[in-house]
Each structure stands twice: as C-alpha cells, then as structure tokens.
Amino acid sequence: AFGISVPLAREVAHAHLRGQGLYVRTASFLDRLQEVRRVVFDKTGTLTTGQLGVSCLRPAGDTEGEVLARLASSSMHPKSRVLHQALGSQIPFADAEAVAGSGIRVDLGGTEYRLGSAAFALSQGLPEALCRADVVFSRDQELVAAYETHEELRHDAVAEVRLLSAS
C-alpha cells in the first residue's frame, strides 16, 4: 500500500504546486522544503512588472545628449533600451564596443564616450549626491550624465512575500 500511496501523494502535491505556478524540478524538493529558511528572488519580473523606468539625476548637454542617445541605441542591454526610449531613437554607432558586464564605449575623434556602470565609465568614483545612479555616461571617463533605473513592484508582490514569510 505504501509503495503506491507515497508516489501518488507526491505526484498530487507536485500537480497542486504546478497549478499554483511553482514548477518542481527535483523529486527531493518536498523532503527538503521544511529546511528552507530563506528565499531569494533574483529574476526581473518575479516580483516586479519587468518594465524598467528611468529617472535623470544629472542630464547631458545638447551636444553630448545626441552622443548619449546614439550610444544607448547601440546596445541591447535593458538599461540602455530604457534610455533609448526616454531619449528618442537615434542612429546607433556602428563601431561602438560592448564590454561584457560593464557597458558600451565609442571613440569619436580621440574622445572616448562610455555608457554603463560607474566603475566602467568613470576614472574616479561617483559623487555622493549621485550615488543612486546605476547608469553613467562619461566623456574621457569624466562624468557627463547620470541615471537611475527602477522597476515597479507587481500588485501582488508584497502580499506574496508576506505569505511566504508566514509559512
């Protein structure tokens, strides 16, 4: 009787979890579930809507604004895409170089422009007044513009996390 009832009960539990949107990848999940003490969400769209917004903390001037818009248009990174939308469509730079995990850069007549993290774009750290900036635009590694990206929480995110915390 146990040989039939235990696997059947596990399959019913897994089916119920799938119905709730939780897909179990390993058979030992139910055995290990009672040991869980912390849950970490690391994927955009899990607790958020998945749509980025952008706030300008320090704008670029007119001349460099066009370079910034073209550089943002040259990258497929989500943060560049939201800047591209906010600044307006521009012709991308054909010779822009993407630096994995850091940003994108282009050399225009001996002047290097960078768009990406502060560590990538700036020779010195980000000024404290702009510490919330997660996207920085620079000319020869000097700060030109700074932006903060943000995501909206899903309407049910707070309630779901509270429910998990109570379990």
N, C-alpha and C positions, 0 to 999 in steps of 0.2 A: 504493500500500500504506500509506504514512504517513497519507494522507487518511482511511483507515478505522481504522487501528490506534490512532492517538493519541486520537481522541474515544472510541473503545471502551475504551481503557485508563483514561481519565479517568472514564468512567461506572462502570467496575468498581471503581475506587478510591473514588468517591463512594458507591456501593452498600455497599461494605465499611465505610466510615465510618458510614453510616446504621445499619448493623447493630450498630455499637458504641455507638450513641446520639449521634453527632455529626452534626448536620444542617448541611450546607454550603449557604450562601445565594448565594455568588458563584462563578462559574466560575474566577476567577483565584486562588482560595484555595490550590490546590496549588502554584501558582507562587510565591506569597508566603509559604508555610509555612516555608521554610528561613530566612526573615529574622526570624522570631519569636524574641524574646529574653526576653519576659516575658508571663505570662498572669495576668490579674486576674479574680477571681470576685467579682461584686457582687450576686448574687441570693440571697435567702434560700432555702434548700432545695437549693442546688447542692452545697455541701459539708456542710450541716447537715441535720438532720431536718425543719426547717421549723416545729418546735413551740417556742415560747418558754417559758421558765421565768422565775420572778421570785424575787428574794431581797430581804427587807426589811432595809434598812440603818438606817432610823430610822422607827419606827411612828407612826401618828397616834393621838391620844387617842380615847376613845369617842365624844364628841360630833362631832368632826371626822372620825372614821372613817366615819360614816354619809354625810357630805357627800362624802368621797372616793369611797366606793363608788358613790354616785349619779352623781357626775361621771364616773367610769370607765365606768359603764353608759351614759352619754350619748354615748360616742364609739365609732366603729367601727375606730379605729386598732388595729393588732395589740398594741401595748404596753398600751393601755387595756383591750383584751379580756382579756389575761392577768391584769391587775389585777382586772378584773371577776370573773373566775373564782376568783381567790385570795381576794377579799374577800366574795364572795357576791353573788347577784343583788339588785339594788335597782331601784326605780323611777327611770328616767332623768329628768333635768331637762328640761322642755320648752323652756326659754329659754336653755339652755347654748349658747355661741357657740364654734364651732370656728375656730381661727386656723391657716390652712394652713401646714404645715411647722413649727409651734411647739407647739400644744397646744389645750386647751379651757378655757373660763372661764365662770363664772356669778356673778352679783351677787345676794346674798341679804341684803336689808335694809341695803344700804350696805356690806356686807363682800364683797370680791371674792375668790373662790377660783379658783386656777389649777392645772391638771394638765398637765405637759408637760416640755419641756427646761428646764434650769436657767436659761438665758438668757431664756426666756419667763416663767418662774414667779417668779423672784427679782429683787429690786432690786439685791442685791449677789451676788457670786459664791458658789458652793457651798463650804462649809467643806472644808478639805483632807481631813479624816477621812472625808468622804463623796464623794470625788472619783470613785469608780466609779459613782455613781448616774447613770442616764440617764433616769429619770423622777422628777420632783419635784412635790410637792403643796404649795401655799402658801396662806396667808391674808394678803390685802393685801400680797402679794409678800414675805412673811416665811416662812421655811422651817417646814413642819409635818411633812412626812414625805418620805422618800427611798427609792427602789427601784432595784435593778439587774436588768435583764433579761439573759437569756443563752440560748444555743442549744446543743444537743448536736450534736457532730460526727457525721456518718454513719459507720457502722462501717468503711467502705472509704475514707474521705476521705484519711487520711494516706498510705495506700498509693498512691492515685491521684495525689496531688501528687508523691510521690517518683518515681513512674513518669514523670510529665511532666517533672520536673526532670532525670531521667537521659537523656531523649530529646534 
